[in-house]
Amino acid sequence: MTPVRPTLASIVATIGPASDAPETVAKLIDAGVAVFRINFSHGTFDDHRRRLEVIRTVASQKCCCTAVLGDLPGPKIRIGAVPAPGIMLQAGEDMLIDPQWGTATPSDGNGVAVRVGCGYSGIGRDVQPGQRVLINDGAIRAVAMERAASDPPAALRCRVTTGGLVTSNKGVNLPQTELSIPALTDRDWECVEWAVRHGIDYLALSFVRTADEVRVLRQRLASMCSIDGVAGGIAGGAGIPVIAKIEKPQAVANIDAIAKEADGLMVARGDLGVEMDIAMVPIVQKRIIAAANGYGKPCIVATQMLESMISAPTPTRAEAGDVATAIIEGADAAMLSAESAAGQYPVLAVETMRRIIERAEEWARTQPTAASPPTDSATARHPAAAVAHGVWHIARDIGAKLIVCWSQRGGTARYLSQTGFNIPVIAYSSSETATRRMVLLRGVVPLRADPPADSSLSAWNKAIDDDLLRREWVKPGDPIVLVAGRPLGVAKPASVVAVHNIGDHSTGFYRHP
């Protein structure tokens, strides 16, 4: 079997009806999935529990670190029930969106073509006349004309500018409106509690607008979580790490504050492409990735990355370029949604994404490089960041094949990842939670292992040689850089660095127990 070189960027795949069988999960892991996404917007808690158990069981059988991301539904606004097959709206017609209305009905004879219900009671209060109202991902477009004369106003009268067929439960986007709805609904808090009880590795917060919304969730998680002794998350905060989904213009405007507060960012291009001018989405994506890199936080690029593979065995050329561009720009992970959850080729989609990532990273390794630590001063001046910066120069000068570290809670791996290595960072830890949380860090390949009985660096060095040779990631004599703290197995800052040639007992930590 040809040895597989770990990619620097991770693959996130949404699990769903097309991919939740144990044999399919096993194939997806083999194909390159590092993180499975559970979408709390679909399915029941029983569905999620069953899928989580399958992932954990298969990953345990394969002795690999596979994480699970729980994606919170957020305050998604939807219209109510519409009689089948739907009601066709024409440009120039008026519709009334009324939270107190039941099943949609056609014209009421008062100049309104259709009256539809809505799941958000504050729509008539929040939306101002002249603001845009988009339905079904912007397929139907309208402008708010007037609010109901009640106090507070409930219904909203809109004039259709782009018509189409309106059907039940379609999403409503209000890109110009400052909504008073909270970022975390009652349903979100139920999902948070479920995630904590079941040991989910990350939580994605939907429809973020401000850093305060991220802070509220992180503070609640800090009071709820103490998992496997890991208090540090990806970014040092207690509790389950929080990934802020950037999908609203307000979030883009507040991106620096959000990047600083969150444990990671997601470029959620679905709603982002509806709420903003679609021509701006590529520029905004680049800006979000840069903000994540600047604050040393992982960034996931999501939505329609290989969309055509929902029903086709190959992606379009544009999709292949889209994935490669995200990786070259510095994304830590690329995500599949319907391609893996409901598509006809979930495993092939992952294999294809992995091949694209491999080719992009191969090209990137041919380009001039420099150490790229976070620009955020609080992170850049940390002693561990200085060690990582020095390791980068050592690795370049000796032509290291790998960086190998002991990172009990993920801190050392995090700082190494932030420095911009173009070779894998193999991070050992005895903590299952820590190893799973490290998989989103660019370049980091976490491996769970117990420290040597005597916690000596010499014994660990021997174990590294045996393990890496067995995995065929190196050959005898290959140069690597070792990074650790004393004693192993204890969460301490990395303070010892050594150059080692695989199998050579005169190098590395062999002489320094």
Sequence and secondary structure as in RCSB ss.txt:
>XXXX:A:sequence
MTPVRPTLASIVATIGPASDAPETVAKLIDAGVAVFRINFSHGTFDDHRRRLEVIRTVASQKCCCTAVLGDLPGP
KIRIGAVPAPGIMLQAGEDMLIDPQWGTATPSDGNGVAVRVGCGYSGIGRDVQPGQRVLINDGAIRAVAMERAAS
DPPAALRCRVTTGGLVTSNKGVNLPQTELSIPALTDRDWECVEWAVRHGIDYLALSFVRTADEVRVLRQRLASMC
SIDGVAGGIAGGAGIPVIAKIEKPQAVANIDAIAKEADGLMVARGDLGVEMDIAMVPIVQKRIIAAANGYGKPCI
VATQMLESMISAPTPTRAEAGDVATAIIEGADAAMLSAESAAGQYPVLAVETMRRIIERAEEWARTQPTAASPPT
DSATARHPAAAVAHGVWHIARDIGAKLIVCWSQRGGTARYLSQTGFNIPVIAYSSSETATRRMVLLRGVVPLRAD
PPADSSLSAWNKAIDDDLLRREWVKPGDPIVLVAGRPLGVAKPASVVAVHNIGDHSTGFYRHP
>XXXX:A:secstr
       SSEEEEE  TTT SHHHHHHHHHHTEEEEEEETTSS HHHHHHHHHHHHHHHHHHT   EEEEE   S
 EEB    TT EEE TT EEEE TT  S EE  SSS SEEE BS TTHHHH  TT EEEETTTTEEEEEEEE SS
SS   EEEEEEE EEE TT EEE TT    S SS HHHHHHHHHHHHTT SEEEETT  SHHHHHHHHHHHHHH 
 BTTB  TTTS SSS EEEEE SHHHHHTHHHHHHHSSEEEEEHHHHHHHS GGGHHHHHHHHHHHHHHTT  EE
EESSTTGGGGTSSS  HHHHHHHHHHHHTT SEEEESHHHHT S HHHHHHHHHHHHHHHHHHHTTS       S
 HHHHTSHHHHHHHHHHHHHHHHT SEEEEE SSSHHHHHHHHTT SS EEEEES HHHHHHGGGSTTEEEEE  
  TT  HHHHHHHHHHHHHHHTS  TT EEEEEE SSTTS     EEEEEETT TTSTTTT  
